[in-house]
């Protein structure tokens, strides 16, 4: 669980830095004359965004699965265990 937390923090920082420094001088993002030559194309930017969001979705699924190991190790009836697992799974919404 600690490794997952460290990964989440590092991934968040990497995502922020990736989008903050996507253009070689940062001011090229706002400057029209520099933007065409110093920034990635729309297709490259969308590929980067899609990749980062895919990792984010995988991390969200991991967060949903974290409490399931603890839920299934509880000494309660299976019906209550399934209800508790469904309660945690509501986070998917």
mmCIF file as gemmi writes it, N, C-alpha and C atoms, coordinates in Angstrom:
data_model
loop_
_atom_site.group_PDB
_atom_site.id
_atom_site.type_symbol
_atom_site.label_atom_id
_atom_site.label_alt_id
_atom_site.label_comp_id
_atom_site.label_asym_id
_atom_site.label_entity_id
_atom_site.label_seq_id
_atom_site.pdbx_PDB_ins_code
_atom_site.Cartn_x
_atom_site.Cartn_y
_atom_site.Cartn_z
_atom_site.occupancy
_atom_site.B_iso_or_equiv
_atom_site.pdbx_formal_charge
_atom_site.auth_seq_id
_atom_site.auth_asym_id
_atom_site.pdbx_PDB_model_num
ATOM 1 N N . UNK Axp A 1 ? 0.82 -1.183 0 1 0 ? 1 A 1
ATOM 2 C CA . UNK Axp A 1 ? 0 0 0 1 0 ? 1 A 1
ATOM 3 C C . UNK Axp A 1 ? 0.87 1.255 0 1 0 ? 1 A 1
ATOM 4 N N . UNK Axp A 2 ? 1.987 1.211 0.715 1 0 ? 2 A 1
ATOM 5 C CA . UNK Axp A 2 ? 2.889 2.356 0.759 1 0 ? 2 A 1
ATOM 6 C C . UNK Axp A 2 ? 3.489 2.609 -0.63 1 0 ? 2 A 1
ATOM 7 N N . UNK Axp A 3 ? 3.814 1.527 -1.337 1 0 ? 3 A 1
ATOM 8 C CA . UNK Axp A 3 ? 4.362 1.683 -2.687 1 0 ? 3 A 1
ATOM 9 C C . UNK Axp A 3 ? 3.344 2.343 -3.611 1 0 ? 3 A 1
ATOM 10 N N . UNK Axp A 4 ? 2.097 1.971 -3.451 1 0 ? 4 A 1
ATOM 11 C CA . UNK Axp A 4 ? 1.041 2.555 -4.278 1 0 ? 4 A 1
ATOM 12 C C . UNK Axp A 4 ? 0.892 4.047 -3.992 1 0 ? 4 A 1
ATOM 13 N N . UNK Axp A 5 ? 0.973 4.419 -2.733 1 0 ? 5 A 1
ATOM 14 C CA . UNK Axp A 5 ? 0.879 5.827 -2.348 1 0 ? 5 A 1
ATOM 15 C C . UNK Axp A 5 ? 2.051 6.621 -2.915 1 0 ? 5 A 1
ATOM 16 N N . UNK Axp A 6 ? 3.245 6.069 -2.809 1 0 ? 6 A 1
ATOM 17 C CA . UNK Axp A 6 ? 4.423 6.741 -3.358 1 0 ? 6 A 1
ATOM 18 C C . UNK Axp A 6 ? 4.291 6.881 -4.871 1 0 ? 6 A 1
ATOM 19 N N . UNK Axp A 7 ? 3.811 5.828 -5.531 1 0 ? 7 A 1
ATOM 20 C CA . UNK Axp A 7 ? 3.607 5.894 -6.979 1 0 ? 7 A 1
ATOM 21 C C . UNK Axp A 7 ? 2.599 6.979 -7.34 1 0 ? 7 A 1
ATOM 22 N N . UNK Axp A 8 ? 1.514 7.073 -6.602 1 0 ? 8 A 1
ATOM 23 C CA . UNK Axp A 8 ? 0.492 8.087 -6.87 1 0 ? 8 A 1
ATOM 24 C C . UNK Axp A 8 ? 1.063 9.497 -6.755 1 0 ? 8 A 1
ATOM 25 N N . UNK Axp A 9 ? 1.835 9.75 -5.72 1 0 ? 9 A 1
ATOM 26 C CA . UNK Axp A 9 ? 2.419 11.08 -5.516 1 0 ? 9 A 1
ATOM 27 C C . UNK Axp A 9 ? 3.409 11.393 -6.629 1 0 ? 9 A 1
ATOM 28 N N . UNK Axp A 10 ? 4.291 10.447 -6.949 1 0 ? 10 A 1
ATOM 29 C CA . UNK Axp A 10 ? 5.27 10.677 -8.007 1 0 ? 10 A 1
ATOM 30 C C . UNK Axp A 10 ? 4.603 10.85 -9.368 1 0 ? 10 A 1
ATOM 31 N N . UNK Axp A 11 ? 3.564 10.076 -9.629 1 0 ? 11 A 1
ATOM 32 C CA . UNK Axp A 11 ? 2.861 10.2 -10.9 1 0 ? 11 A 1
ATOM 33 C C . UNK Axp A 11 ? 2.154 11.547 -10.999 1 0 ? 11 A 1
ATOM 34 N N . UNK Axp A 12 ? 1.569 12.01 -9.909 1 0 ? 12 A 1
ATOM 35 C CA . UNK Axp A 12 ? 0.913 13.321 -9.923 1 0 ? 12 A 1
ATOM 36 C C . UNK Axp A 12 ? 1.923 14.43 -10.198 1 0 ? 12 A 1
ATOM 37 N N . UNK Axp A 13 ? 3.067 14.372 -9.557 1 0 ? 13 A 1
ATOM 38 C CA . UNK Axp A 13 ? 4.102 15.376 -9.798 1 0 ? 13 A 1
ATOM 39 C C . UNK Axp A 13 ? 4.623 15.305 -11.231 1 0 ? 13 A 1
ATOM 40 N N . UNK Axp A 14 ? 4.816 14.102 -11.741 1 0 ? 14 A 1
ATOM 41 C CA . UNK Axp A 14 ? 5.282 13.949 -13.119 1 0 ? 14 A 1
ATOM 42 C C . UNK Axp A 14 ? 4.248 14.472 -14.116 1 0 ? 14 A 1
ATOM 43 N N . UNK Axp A 15 ? 2.974 14.24 -13.838 1 0 ? 15 A 1
ATOM 44 C CA . UNK Axp A 15 ? 1.918 14.738 -14.734 1 0 ? 15 A 1
ATOM 45 C C . UNK Axp A 15 ? 1.895 16.258 -14.756 1 0 ? 15 A 1
ATOM 46 N N . UNK Axp A 16 ? 2.012 16.856 -13.593 1 0 ? 16 A 1
ATOM 47 C CA . UNK Axp A 16 ? 2.016 18.32 -13.509 1 0 ? 16 A 1
ATOM 48 C C . UNK Axp A 16 ? 3.205 18.891 -14.265 1 0 ? 16 A 1
ATOM 49 N N . UNK Axp A 17 ? 4.372 18.32 -14.042 1 0 ? 17 A 1
ATOM 50 C CA . UNK Axp A 17 ? 5.567 18.819 -14.719 1 0 ? 17 A 1
ATOM 51 C C . UNK Axp A 17 ? 5.503 18.582 -16.224 1 0 ? 17 A 1
ATOM 52 N N . UNK Axp A 18 ? 4.94 17.468 -16.639 1 0 ? 18 A 1
ATOM 53 C CA . UNK Axp A 18 ? 4.828 17.177 -18.065 1 0 ? 18 A 1
ATOM 54 C C . UNK Axp A 18 ? 4.005 18.229 -18.769 1 0 ? 18 A 1
ATOM 55 N N . UNK Axp A 19 ? 2.863 18.585 -18.206 1 0 ? 19 A 1
ATOM 56 C CA . UNK Axp A 19 ? 2.023 19.581 -18.862 1 0 ? 19 A 1
ATOM 57 C C . UNK Axp A 19 ? 2.539 21.003 -18.655 1 0 ? 19 A 1
ATOM 58 N N . UNK Axp A 20 ? 3.243 21.244 -17.572 1 0 ? 20 A 1
ATOM 59 C CA . UNK Axp A 20 ? 3.776 22.59 -17.348 1 0 ? 20 A 1
ATOM 60 C C . UNK Axp A 20 ? 4.929 22.893 -18.298 1 0 ? 20 A 1
ATOM 61 N N . UNK Axp A 21 ? 5.717 21.874 -18.613 1 0 ? 21 A 1
ATOM 62 C CA . UNK Axp A 21 ? 6.9 22.089 -19.444 1 0 ? 21 A 1
ATOM 63 C C . UNK Axp A 21 ? 6.793 21.397 -20.801 1 0 ? 21 A 1
ATOM 64 N N . UNK Axp A 22 ? 5.591 21.306 -21.35 1 0 ? 22 A 1
ATOM 65 C CA . UNK Axp A 22 ? 5.401 20.642 -22.639 1 0 ? 22 A 1
ATOM 66 C C . UNK Axp A 22 ? 6.053 21.442 -23.767 1 0 ? 22 A 1
ATOM 67 N N . UNK Axp A 23 ? 6.145 22.75 -23.633 1 0 ? 23 A 1
ATOM 68 C CA . UNK Axp A 23 ? 6.837 23.592 -24.604 1 0 ? 23 A 1
ATOM 69 C C . UNK Axp A 23 ? 8.228 23.9 -24.067 1 0 ? 23 A 1
ATOM 70 N N . UNK Axp A 24 ? 9.215 23.991 -24.979 1 0 ? 24 A 1
ATOM 71 C CA . UNK Axp A 24 ? 10.6 24.157 -24.506 1 0 ? 24 A 1
ATOM 72 C C . UNK Axp A 24 ? 10.807 25.443 -23.716 1 0 ? 24 A 1
ATOM 73 N N . UNK Axp A 25 ? 10.541 26.654 -24.177 1 0 ? 25 A 1
ATOM 74 C CA . UNK Axp A 25 ? 10.384 27.711 -23.193 1 0 ? 25 A 1
ATOM 75 C C . UNK Axp A 25 ? 8.912 27.722 -22.789 1 0 ? 25 A 1
ATOM 76 N N . UNK Axp A 26 ? 8.644 27.809 -21.527 1 0 ? 26 A 1
ATOM 77 C CA . UNK Axp A 26 ? 7.267 27.722 -21.047 1 0 ? 26 A 1
ATOM 78 C C . UNK Axp A 26 ? 6.403 28.821 -21.66 1 0 ? 26 A 1
ATOM 79 N N . UNK Axp A 27 ? 6.983 29.978 -21.914 1 0 ? 27 A 1
ATOM 80 C CA . UNK Axp A 27 ? 6.206 31.084 -22.485 1 0 ? 27 A 1
ATOM 81 C C . UNK Axp A 27 ? 5.764 30.816 -23.919 1 0 ? 27 A 1
ATOM 82 N N . UNK Axp A 28 ? 6.318 29.775 -24.567 1 0 ? 28 A 1
ATOM 83 C CA . UNK Axp A 28 ? 5.897 29.438 -25.931 1 0 ? 28 A 1
ATOM 84 C C . UNK Axp A 28 ? 4.45 28.958 -25.972 1 0 ? 28 A 1
ATOM 85 N N . UNK Axp A 29 ? 3.937 28.49 -24.858 1 0 ? 29 A 1
ATOM 86 C CA . UNK Axp A 29 ? 2.538 28.042 -24.817 1 0 ? 29 A 1
ATOM 87 C C . UNK Axp A 29 ? 1.589 29.201 -25.075 1 0 ? 29 A 1
ATOM 88 N N . UNK Axp A 30 ? 1.952 30.409 -24.621 1 0 ? 30 A 1
ATOM 89 C CA . UNK Axp A 30 ? 1.081 31.571 -24.777 1 0 ? 30 A 1
ATOM 90 C C . UNK Axp A 30 ? 1.461 32.438 -25.975 1 0 ? 30 A 1
ATOM 91 N N . UNK Axp A 31 ? 2.684 32.343 -26.418 1 0 ? 31 A 1
ATOM 92 C CA . UNK Axp A 31 ? 3.162 33.192 -27.507 1 0 ? 31 A 1
ATOM 93 C C . UNK Axp A 31 ? 2.871 32.524 -28.844 1 0 ? 31 A 1
ATOM 94 N N . UNK Axp A 32 ? 2.111 33.192 -29.69 1 0 ? 32 A 1
ATOM 95 C CA . UNK Axp A 32 ? 1.692 32.615 -30.967 1 0 ? 32 A 1
ATOM 96 C C . UNK Axp A 32 ? 2.882 32.353 -31.876 1 0 ? 32 A 1
ATOM 97 N N . UNK Axp A 33 ? 3.838 33.28 -31.938 1 0 ? 33 A 1
ATOM 98 C CA . UNK Axp A 33 ? 4.971 33.101 -32.855 1 0 ? 33 A 1
ATOM 99 C C . UNK Axp A 33 ? 5.909 31.976 -32.419 1 0 ? 33 A 1
ATOM 100 N N . UNK Axp A 34 ? 6.001 31.692 -31.128 1 0 ? 34 A 1
ATOM 101 C CA . UNK Axp A 34 ? 6.841 30.592 -30.646 1 0 ? 34 A 1
ATOM 102 C C . UNK Axp A 34 ? 6.094 29.271 -30.591 1 0 ? 34 A 1
ATOM 103 N N . UNK Axp A 35 ? 4.784 29.324 -30.46 1 0 ? 35 A 1
ATOM 104 C CA . UNK Axp A 35 ? 3.989 28.112 -30.252 1 0 ? 35 A 1
ATOM 105 C C . UNK Axp A 35 ? 4.126 27.125 -31.405 1 0 ? 35 A 1
ATOM 106 N N . UNK Axp A 36 ? 4.135 27.608 -32.624 1 0 ? 36 A 1
ATOM 107 C CA . UNK Axp A 36 ? 4.173 26.711 -33.787 1 0 ? 36 A 1
ATOM 108 C C . UNK Axp A 36 ? 5.503 25.973 -33.891 1 0 ? 36 A 1
ATOM 109 N N . UNK Axp A 37 ? 6.577 26.548 -33.4 1 0 ? 37 A 1
ATOM 110 C CA . UNK Axp A 37 ? 7.892 25.947 -33.572 1 0 ? 37 A 1
ATOM 111 C C . UNK Axp A 37 ? 8.418 25.24 -32.334 1 0 ? 37 A 1
ATOM 112 N N . UNK Axp A 38 ? 7.956 25.622 -31.166 1 0 ? 38 A 1
ATOM 113 C CA . UNK Axp A 38 ? 8.539 25.112 -29.917 1 0 ? 38 A 1
ATOM 114 C C . UNK Axp A 38 ? 7.623 24.175 -29.134 1 0 ? 38 A 1
ATOM 115 N N . UNK Axp A 39 ? 6.412 23.958 -29.583 1 0 ? 39 A 1
ATOM 116 C CA . UNK Axp A 39 ? 5.457 23.117 -28.855 1 0 ? 39 A 1
ATOM 117 C C . UNK Axp A 39 ? 5.085 21.901 -29.7 1 0 ? 39 A 1
ATOM 118 N N . UNK Axp A 40 ? 4.691 20.815 -29.051 1 0 ? 40 A 1
ATOM 119 C CA . UNK Axp A 40 ? 4.245 19.646 -29.809 1 0 ? 40 A 1
ATOM 120 C C . UNK Axp A 40 ? 2.944 19.943 -30.544 1 0 ? 40 A 1
ATOM 121 N N . UNK Axp A 41 ? 2.664 19.15 -31.558 1 0 ? 41 A 1
ATOM 122 C CA . UNK Axp A 41 ? 1.428 19.322 -32.318 1 0 ? 41 A 1
ATOM 123 C C . UNK Axp A 41 ? 0.244 18.89 -31.465 1 0 ? 41 A 1
ATOM 124 N N . UNK Axp A 42 ? -0.942 19.187 -31.958 1 0 ? 42 A 1
ATOM 125 C CA . UNK Axp A 42 ? -2.155 18.799 -31.233 1 0 ? 42 A 1
ATOM 126 C C . UNK Axp A 42 ? -2.231 17.283 -31.085 1 0 ? 42 A 1
ATOM 127 N N . UNK Axp A 43 ? -1.87 16.561 -32.117 1 0 ? 43 A 1
ATOM 128 C CA . UNK Axp A 43 ? -1.906 15.091 -32.067 1 0 ? 43 A 1
ATOM 129 C C . UNK Axp A 43 ? -0.945 14.561 -31.002 1 0 ? 43 A 1
ATOM 130 N N . UNK Axp A 44 ? 0.253 15.113 -30.925 1 0 ? 44 A 1
ATOM 131 C CA . UNK Axp A 44 ? 1.223 14.674 -29.917 1 0 ? 44 A 1
ATOM 132 C C . UNK Axp A 44 ? 0.748 15.027 -28.508 1 0 ? 44 A 1
ATOM 133 N N . UNK Axp A 45 ? 0.167 16.208 -28.379 1 0 ? 45 A 1
ATOM 134 C CA . UNK Axp A 45 ? -0.346 16.62 -27.071 1 0 ? 45 A 1
ATOM 135 C C . UNK Axp A 45 ? -1.494 15.721 -26.631 1 0 ? 45 A 1
ATOM 136 N N . UNK Axp A 46 ? -2.394 15.381 -27.545 1 0 ? 46 A 1
ATOM 137 C CA . UNK Axp A 46 ? -3.518 14.506 -27.204 1 0 ? 46 A 1
ATOM 138 C C . UNK Axp A 46 ? -3.044 13.087 -26.895 1 0 ? 46 A 1
ATOM 139 N N . UNK Axp A 47 ? -2.013 12.619 -27.573 1 0 ? 47 A 1
ATOM 140 C CA . UNK Axp A 47 ? -1.458 11.299 -27.271 1 0 ? 47 A 1
ATOM 141 C C . UNK Axp A 47 ? -0.887 11.284 -25.852 1 0 ? 47 A 1
ATOM 142 N N . UNK Axp A 48 ? -0.179 12.345 -25.495 1 0 ? 48 A 1
ATOM 143 C CA . UNK Axp A 48 ? 0.361 12.468 -24.149 1 0 ? 48 A 1
ATOM 144 C C . UNK Axp A 48 ? -0.758 12.515 -23.112 1 0 ? 48 A 1
ATOM 145 N N . UNK Axp A 49 ? -1.771 13.327 -23.383 1 0 ? 49 A 1
ATOM 146 C CA . UNK Axp A 49 ? -2.908 13.452 -22.466 1 0 ? 49 A 1
ATOM 147 C C . UNK Axp A 49 ? -3.625 12.113 -22.305 1 0 ? 49 A 1
ATOM 148 N N . UNK Axp A 50 ? -3.849 11.41 -23.4 1 0 ? 50 A 1
ATOM 149 C CA . UNK Axp A 50 ? -4.551 10.12 -23.343 1 0 ? 50 A 1
ATOM 150 C C . UNK Axp A 50 ? -3.74 9.099 -22.547 1 0 ? 50 A 1
ATOM 151 N N . UNK Axp A 51 ? -2.436 9.086 -22.737 1 0 ? 51 A 1
ATOM 152 C CA . UNK Axp A 51 ? -1.585 8.158 -21.988 1 0 ? 51 A 1
ATOM 153 C C . UNK Axp A 51 ? -1.642 8.446 -20.49 1 0 ? 51 A 1
ATOM 154 N N . UNK Axp A 52 ? -1.546 9.716 -20.129 1 0 ? 52 A 1
ATOM 155 C CA . UNK Axp A 52 ? -1.605 10.08 -18.71 1 0 ? 52 A 1
ATOM 156 C C . UNK Axp A 52 ? -2.968 9.741 -18.105 1 0 ? 52 A 1
ATOM 157 N N . UNK Axp A 53 ? -4.035 9.963 -18.844 1 0 ? 53 A 1
ATOM 158 C CA . UNK Axp A 53 ? -5.372 9.641 -18.322 1 0 ? 53 A 1
ATOM 159 C C . UNK Axp A 53 ? -5.569 8.132 -18.206 1 0 ? 53 A 1
ATOM 160 N N . UNK Axp A 54 ? -4.973 7.345 -19.105 1 0 ? 54 A 1
ATOM 161 C CA . UNK Axp A 54 ? -5.087 5.884 -19.002 1 0 ? 54 A 1
ATOM 162 C C . UNK Axp A 54 ? -4.413 5.383 -17.723 1 0 ? 54 A 1
ATOM 163 N N . UNK Axp A 55 ? -3.251 5.944 -17.398 1 0 ? 55 A 1
ATOM 164 C CA . UNK Axp A 55 ? -2.578 5.562 -16.155 1 0 ? 55 A 1
ATOM 165 C C . UNK Axp A 55 ? -3.405 6.011 -14.957 1 0 ? 55 A 1
ATOM 166 N N . UNK Axp A 56 ? -4.047 7.169 -15.057 1 0 ? 56 A 1
ATOM 167 C CA . UNK Axp A 56 ? -4.887 7.663 -13.971 1 0 ? 56 A 1
ATOM 168 C C . UNK Axp A 56 ? -6.079 6.729 -13.73 1 0 ? 56 A 1
ATOM 169 N N . UNK Axp A 57 ? -6.69 6.253 -14.805 1 0 ? 57 A 1
ATOM 170 C CA . UNK Axp A 57 ? -7.82 5.323 -14.67 1 0 ? 57 A 1
ATOM 171 C C . UNK Axp A 57 ? -7.345 4.016 -14.027 1 0 ? 57 A 1
ATOM 172 N N . UNK Axp A 58 ? -6.183 3.533 -14.436 1 0 ? 58 A 1
ATOM 173 C CA . UNK Axp A 58 ? -5.641 2.309 -13.832 1 0 ? 58 A 1
ATOM 174 C C . UNK Axp A 58 ? -5.376 2.521 -12.336 1 0 ? 58 A 1
ATOM 175 N N . UNK Axp A 59 ? -4.884 3.691 -11.967 1 0 ? 59 A 1
ATOM 176 C CA . UNK Axp A 59 ? -4.656 3.992 -10.547 1 0 ? 59 A 1
ATOM 177 C C . UNK Axp A 59 ? -5.978 4.075 -9.785 1 0 ? 59 A 1
ATOM 178 N N . UNK Axp A 60 ? -7.006 4.628 -10.409 1 0 ? 60 A 1
ATOM 179 C CA . UNK Axp A 60 ? -8.319 4.691 -9.768 1 0 ? 60 A 1
ATOM 180 C C . UNK Axp A 60 ? -8.87 3.292 -9.507 1 0 ? 60 A 1
ATOM 181 N N . UNK Axp A 61 ? -8.691 2.409 -10.453 1 0 ? 61 A 1
ATOM 182 C CA . UNK Axp A 61 ? -9.133 1.016 -10.267 1 0 ? 61 A 1
ATOM 183 C C . UNK Axp A 61 ? -8.329 0.367 -9.14 1 0 ? 61 A 1
ATOM 184 N N . UNK Axp A 62 ? -7.033 0.684 -9.079 1 0 ? 62 A 1
ATOM 185 C CA . UNK Axp A 62 ? -6.202 0.175 -7.983 1 0 ? 62 A 1
ATOM 186 C C . UNK Axp A 62 ? -6.679 0.669 -6.628 1 0 ? 62 A 1
ATOM 187 N N . UNK Axp A 63 ? -7.08 1.935 -6.552 1 0 ? 63 A 1
ATOM 188 C CA . UNK Axp A 63 ? -7.594 2.492 -5.296 1 0 ? 63 A 1
ATOM 189 C C . UNK Axp A 63 ? -8.882 1.782 -4.894 1 0 ? 63 A 1
ATOM 190 N N . UNK Axp A 64 ? -9.706 1.448 -5.869 1 0 ? 64 A 1
ATOM 191 C CA . UNK Axp A 64 ? -10.945 0.72 -5.565 1 0 ? 64 A 1
ATOM 192 C C . UNK Axp A 64 ? -10.663 -0.689 -5.06 1 0 ? 64 A 1
ATOM 193 N N . UNK Axp A 65 ? -9.592 -1.29 -5.534 1 0 ? 65 A 1
ATOM 194 C CA . UNK Axp A 65 ? -9.279 -2.667 -5.139 1 0 ? 65 A 1
ATOM 195 C C . UNK Axp A 65 ? -8.529 -2.764 -3.813 1 0 ? 65 A 1
ATOM 196 N N . UNK Axp A 66 ? -7.95 -1.667 -3.342 1 0 ? 66 A 1
ATOM 197 C CA . UNK Axp A 66 ? -7.167 -1.718 -2.102 1 0 ? 66 A 1
ATOM 198 C C . UNK Axp A 66 ? -7.942 -2.255 -0.893 1 0 ? 66 A 1
ATOM 199 N N . UNK Axp A 67 ? -9.159 -1.778 -0.623 1 0 ? 67 A 1
ATOM 200 C CA . UNK Axp A 67 ? -9.824 -2.284 0.588 1 0 ? 67 A 1
ATOM 201 C C . UNK Axp A 67 ? -10.422 -3.683 0.422 1 0 ? 67 A 1
ATOM 202 N N . UNK Axp A 68 ? -10.47 -4.215 -0.789 1 0 ? 68 A 1
ATOM 203 C CA . UNK Axp A 68 ? -11.127 -5.512 -1.007 1 0 ? 68 A 1
ATOM 204 C C . UNK Axp A 68 ? -10.411 -6.654 -0.297 1 0 ? 68 A 1
ATOM 205 N N . UNK Axp A 69 ? -9.078 -6.605 -0.232 1 0 ? 69 A 1
ATOM 206 C CA . UNK Axp A 69 ? -8.343 -7.662 0.474 1 0 ? 69 A 1
ATOM 207 C C . UNK Axp A 69 ? -8.738 -7.687 1.945 1 0 ? 69 A 1
ATOM 208 N N . UNK Axp A 70 ? -8.874 -6.516 2.526 1 0 ? 70 A 1
ATOM 209 C CA . UNK Axp A 70 ? -9.269 -6.425 3.936 1 0 ? 70 A 1
ATOM 210 C C . UNK Axp A 70 ? -10.72 -6.874 4.126 1 0 ? 70 A 1
ATOM 211 N N . UNK Axp A 71 ? -11.592 -6.522 3.186 1 0 ? 71 A 1
ATOM 212 C CA . UNK Axp A 71 ? -13.005 -6.898 3.293 1 0 ? 71 A 1
ATOM 213 C C . UNK Axp A 71 ? -13.153 -8.41 3.243 1 0 ? 71 A 1
ATOM 214 N N . UNK Axp A 72 ? -12.423 -9.072 2.328 1 0 ? 72 A 1
ATOM 215 C CA . UNK Axp A 72 ? -12.578 -10.514 2.199 1 0 ? 72 A 1
ATOM 216 C C . UNK Axp A 72 ? -11.92 -11.284 3.336 1 0 ? 72 A 1
ATOM 217 N N . UNK Axp A 73 ? -11.047 -10.637 4.103 1 0 ? 73 A 1
ATOM 218 C CA . UNK Axp A 73 ? -10.446 -11.334 5.24 1 0 ? 73 A 1
ATOM 219 C C . UNK Axp A 73 ? -11.264 -11.161 6.523 1 0 ? 73 A 1
ATOM 220 N N . UNK Axp A 74 ? -12.335 -10.373 6.486 1 0 ? 74 A 1
ATOM 221 C CA . UNK Axp A 74 ? -13.188 -10.185 7.662 1 0 ? 74 A 1
ATOM 222 C C . UNK Axp A 74 ? -13.936 -11.47 8 1 0 ? 74 A 1
ATOM 223 N N . UNK Axp A 75 ? -14.171 -11.67 9.25 1 0 ? 75 A 1
ATOM 224 C CA . UNK Axp A 75 ? -14.903 -12.862 9.697 1 0 ? 75 A 1
ATOM 225 C C . UNK Axp A 75 ? -16.369 -12.498 9.89 1 0 ? 75 A 1
ATOM 226 N N . UNK Axp A 76 ? -17.035 -12.223 8.794 1 0 ? 76 A 1
ATOM 227 C CA . UNK Axp A 76 ? -18.463 -11.908 8.79 1 0 ? 76 A 1
ATOM 228 C C . UNK Axp A 76 ? -19.129 -12.794 7.748 1 0 ? 76 A 1
ATOM 229 N N . UNK Axp A 77 ? -20.456 -12.92 7.803 1 0 ? 77 A 1
ATOM 230 C CA . UNK Axp A 77 ? -21.149 -13.758 6.817 1 0 ? 77 A 1
ATOM 231 C C . UNK Axp A 77 ? -20.897 -13.256 5.392 1 0 ? 77 A 1
ATOM 232 N N . UNK Axp A 78 ? -20.892 -14.175 4.433 1 0 ? 78 A 1
ATOM 233 C CA . UNK Axp A 78 ? -20.613 -13.806 3.039 1 0 ? 78 A 1
ATOM 234 C C . UNK Axp A 78 ? -21.552 -12.74 2.48 1 0 ? 78 A 1
ATOM 235 N N . UNK Axp A 79 ? -22.81 -12.768 2.916 1 0 ? 79 A 1
ATOM 236 C CA . UNK Axp A 79 ? -23.769 -11.78 2.426 1 0 ? 79 A 1
ATOM 237 C C . UNK Axp A 79 ? -23.365 -10.369 2.87 1 0 ? 79 A 1
ATOM 238 N N . UNK Axp A 80 ? -22.954 -10.233 4.126 1 0 ? 80 A 1
ATOM 239 C CA . UNK Axp A 80 ? -22.504 -8.931 4.63 1 0 ? 80 A 1
ATOM 240 C C . UNK Axp A 80 ? -21.19 -8.514 3.967 1 0 ? 80 A 1
ATOM 241 N N . UNK Axp A 81 ? -20.309 -9.482 3.725 1 0 ? 81 A 1
ATOM 242 C CA . UNK Axp A 81 ? -19.039 -9.2 3.074 1 0 ? 81 A 1
ATOM 243 C C . UNK Axp A 81 ? -19.277 -8.674 1.653 1 0 ? 81 A 1
ATOM 244 N N . UNK Axp A 82 ? -20.21 -9.29 0.941 1 0 ? 82 A 1
ATOM 245 C CA . UNK Axp A 82 ? -20.533 -8.831 -0.412 1 0 ? 82 A 1
ATOM 246 C C . UNK Axp A 82 ? -21.149 -7.439 -0.382 1 0 ? 82 A 1
ATOM 247 N N . UNK Axp A 83 ? -21.997 -7.177 0.61 1 0 ? 83 A 1
ATOM 248 C CA . UNK Axp A 83 ? -22.59 -5.848 0.738 1 0 ? 83 A 1
ATOM 249 C C . UNK Axp A 83 ? -21.544 -4.782 1.035 1 0 ? 83 A 1
ATOM 250 N N . UNK Axp A 84 ? -20.591 -5.123 1.873 1 0 ? 84 A 1
ATOM 251 C CA . UNK Axp A 84 ? -19.517 -4.183 2.195 1 0 ? 84 A 1
ATOM 252 C C . UNK Axp A 84 ? -18.632 -3.93 0.974 1 0 ? 84 A 1
ATOM 253 N N . UNK Axp A 85 ? -18.363 -4.982 0.219 1 0 ? 85 A 1
ATOM 254 C CA . UNK Axp A 85 ? -17.57 -4.821 -1.009 1 0 ? 85 A 1
ATOM 255 C C . UNK Axp A 85 ? -18.317 -3.942 -1.999 1 0 ? 85 A 1
ATOM 256 N N . UNK Axp A 86 ? -19.618 -4.089 -2.119 1 0 ? 86 A 1
ATOM 257 C CA . UNK Axp A 86 ? -20.396 -3.254 -3.02 1 0 ? 86 A 1
ATOM 258 C C . UNK Axp A 86 ? -20.427 -1.811 -2.551 1 0 ? 86 A 1
ATOM 259 N N . UNK Axp A 87 ? -20.416 -1.619 -1.238 1 0 ? 87 A 1
ATOM 260 C CA . UNK Axp A 87 ? -20.381 -0.248 -0.702 1 0 ? 87 A 1
ATOM 261 C C . UNK Axp A 87 ? -19.09 0.448 -1.103 1 0 ? 87 A 1
ATOM 262 N N . UNK Axp A 88 ? -17.971 -0.255 -1.003 1 0 ? 88 A 1
ATOM 263 C CA . UNK Axp A 88 ? -16.699 0.32 -1.444 1 0 ? 88 A 1
ATOM 264 C C . UNK Axp A 88 ? -16.688 0.504 -2.962 1 0 ? 88 A 1
ATOM 265 N N . UNK Axp A 89 ? -17.328 -0.389 -3.692 1 0 ? 89 A 1
ATOM 266 C CA . UNK Axp A 89 ? -17.352 -0.296 -5.154 1 0 ? 89 A 1
ATOM 267 C C . UNK Axp A 89 ? -18.185 0.869 -5.644 1 0 ? 89 A 1
ATOM 268 N N . UNK Axp A 90 ? -19.011 1.456 -4.778 1 0 ? 90 A 1
ATOM 269 C CA . UNK Axp A 90 ? -19.771 2.643 -5.171 1 0 ? 90 A 1
ATOM 270 C C . UNK Axp A 90 ? -18.873 3.824 -5.533 1 0 ? 90 A 1
ATOM 271 N N . UNK Axp A 91 ? -17.635 3.768 -5.072 1 0 ? 91 A 1
ATOM 272 C CA . UNK Axp A 91 ? -16.672 4.796 -5.445 1 0 ? 91 A 1
ATOM 273 C C . UNK Axp A 91 ? -16.416 4.831 -6.935 1 0 ? 91 A 1
ATOM 274 N N . UNK Axp A 92 ? -16.752 3.764 -7.618 1 0 ? 92 A 1
ATOM 275 C CA . UNK Axp A 92 ? -16.602 3.704 -9.084 1 0 ? 92 A 1
ATOM 276 C C . UNK Axp A 92 ? -17.498 4.73 -9.766 1 0 ? 92 A 1
ATOM 277 N N . UNK Axp A 93 ? -18.634 5.016 -9.139 1 0 ? 93 A 1
ATOM 278 C CA . UNK Axp A 93 ? -19.551 5.988 -9.744 1 0 ? 93 A 1
ATOM 279 C C . UNK Axp A 93 ? -18.94 7.372 -9.71 1 0 ? 93 A 1
